[in-house]
Amino acid sequence: MKTSDPDLKFPALLLDASNPTLFCGVLEDTENWGFQSSKDGVALENIFPLVQEVIDQSKIRIDEIKCFLYCEGPGSVLGLRLAAMALETWRQLSPGQTALFAYNSLQLTAHLLAKDLGGTDALLISDWKKDAWNAVRIHEGKVSTNEVVDDAALAQSALPVYHLPQRKGWQTPPESAQALTYEPERIIELISVEPLLKKTDGVELSQKAANTFAKWTPQRHRAPDAQLAPEK
């Protein structure tokens, strides 16, 4: 067993609420699950029963967990925030003893896809907002950093396109795109060989860009062709 960080200790609890299928598991080390389980449904109603099942089946207590692994996104905003709230709460049970490590759902899927394709180039996308997609390029087995591509750039791409569905989709992927199944349980195939995990001081969620706001100038509403009446 190899670990890339001395703070990555076991048993470790992994919680992923980025996808319509919630996933949780206890890692004995970087290559073996003590127990893992998944559940379809609303995050608010299913996160806690899922974690309880995994803890019970692993025959450990939540305060015996040495490390939390979590998905920072992209994915379901509500699911990610609920998972963050739960992890920060449980972490208080063992202050100073439980490290946090984040991973990115698109990066995880891209590395798995690169492994499965065996060197074939590809473009992996997931929904972001109307006319824009999260994207990762795979070239000669290497995975790029996350970027954003618009519909025009996506239409011009000559690469085979793979699509990672998420809880809420704002648009339809290209007809040629091949849908993938999100497989967080396969992280043990990569955790020792790829730089997937990032240590964090608190639960951090991924962001594409900062919000921007336009200054509002108050004025009276007028019909487009309305004319001002002459003053008397």
N, C-alpha and C positions, 0 to 999 in steps of 0.2 A: 504494500500500500504506500502511495506517495501523496503528500499534500503540498500545495504551493504556499501555504501560509501556516506558521506555527499556531495561530489562533483558531485554525479550523480543527475543532476537536469533536469528539463523539461520545455519546450519541448526539446526532444533530437532527433537528426537525425541519423538514422542508414543507413550505406552504405556498401553493400557487393558485391564485384566484383570478388570473388574467383571462381565462378562457371560459366558455360556457360549461365545460366540465371541470369542476374543482378537483385539485389533486393535493394530497398530503401523504407524507411518508417519514419514517424514522430511518436514518442512515446509520448503520453500524460502523462503516468506514466509507472510503470513496468508491468502493466496488460492490458493496452489499447492502441491500435493504433489510432492516429488521422486520418491517411491515410497511405496506403501502396500500392506499385505497383511493378511489375517485368517486365523485358523485355529481350527477347532473341536477341542475335546478338553480333556484335563486340563491345568490351568495349569502344574503342576510339570514336565510333560514337554514342553510346547509353547512356553512363553514364550521361552526362549533360542534355539531354532531359528528362531522367528518373527523375533526381533530380528536375528539373524544374517543372515537372508534380506534383510531391509529394508536393513541396513547395506551388505551386499554389492551389492545392486541399485542403491543410491544412490551407490556408488563413493566412499564416505567411510570414515573410521575412527571408532570410537566416541569417541576423544579429540578429534575435530574438532567434535563436537556442542557448540553454544554454549548450549543451553537444553533442559531436559527438561519436557515437559508430561505430566501423569499424572492419572488419574481417582482421586479420593479416596473414591468410593463414592456412594451405597450400591450394594451388589452382593456378589459372592462374597468372603467374608472371606479365604479361603485365597489366591485369585487376587490380591486387593489387597495382601496382605502379601508375597507372593512378588515382585510388581512393585516394591513399596517397597524390599525387600532388594536387588534387582537395580539399581535406580536409584541408591541410596545407594552401592553398590559402584562403579558406573561413574563416578559423580560424583567419586570420589577420583582418577580418572585426570587430571582437569583442575581441581585445587582452586582455588577462588576465581574460576573462569571460567565455571562452568556454573550458571545460575540454575534454580530450580524453580518451576513454576506448576501449581496444582491446579485441577481443575474438577469439578463434581458431575454425576453421570450423570443424575439426575432433573431437575436444572435444564437441562442440555443438551437432553434430550428434550422438556421442557416448552416451551422456547423454539422448538425446531424445530416442535413441534405447533402452537404459537400462530401461527407463520409459515404453516404449511400450512392452518390453519383459516381464516385471514384475518379474524379478529375474532370468531369464534364462541366462546362461553364453554364451558369443559370442566373436568373434574377428572381429573388424571393420578395413578395409584397404582402402587406397587410393593410387594412383600412385605416386611414387617419381621419380625413374629412372630405367633403365634396370636392371632387376633381384633384385630389392629392392622396398619395400613398406612402406609407413607410416602405423602405426598400433596402435590401442588402444584395450586393453583387457577389457572385462566386466565380472566381477565375483561377483555373488550374489548381483547384482544391483549396484555394485561399479565400477567406471570407473578409469582405470589406467592413468598414464601420457603417452604422445606420445612416441613411440619408432620406430625403423626401423627393419623390418624383411626381410630376403632374401627368395628367392624362395624355398630353401631347408627346412627352418624352417616353411614356410607357408604350404608346402606339408605335413609336419609331424604333423601339428596341428590337434587335435581331436575336436576343437571347431567349431560350425557353423560359417561360414564366410559370412560377409556382406561387400559389396563394394560400396564406394562412388565415382561415376564417376566424372571426372573433365574435363576442357576444352580440354586438350591435354593428351591423354593416350599413354604411351610408350610401353605398353604390355597388354596382355589379362589376366584378373583375372581367377582364377580357375573356372572350369565349375560349381562347386557346390555353388559358391558365389552368394548371392542374391543381386541384385543391389538396391540401395536406392535412393530416391529422396531427394535432399538437400532442407531443409525447414527452412531458417533463420527466417521466420516470426513467427515460434514457439518459438523463444527465450523468449517470454513473459511468457511461461509456466515454465521457469526455472530461469529467471533472479533474482528472489527474494529468491530462495532456493538453488541454486548451485553457486559455485565460478567460474563463467564463465568469468567475466569481470576483466580486469587488467588495472589500470590507467597508462597512459604513458605520458611523457613530450612532445613527438613528435610521429608522426605516425611511428610505428615499424612493420616490416614484419618478419614472422617466418623464421628461418634458421635451417637446419638439422645439418650441420657441416661446419666448416670453409674450404675454398678452400685450397688445397695443391698443390704445384708446384714442379716438379722435375727439378734439375739443368741440363741444356743442355750443352753437351760437343761437340764442333764442330769437325768434322772429315770428311775426304773425303769418299764419298759413293763408295762402291765396290760391285760387284756381289758376291753372296755367295761363289762361288768356285774359285774366281779370285786369282791368285798367283802373288806375286811381282816379277817383272823381275829382274834378277841379275844386280848388278851395273857393269858398265864397267869402 
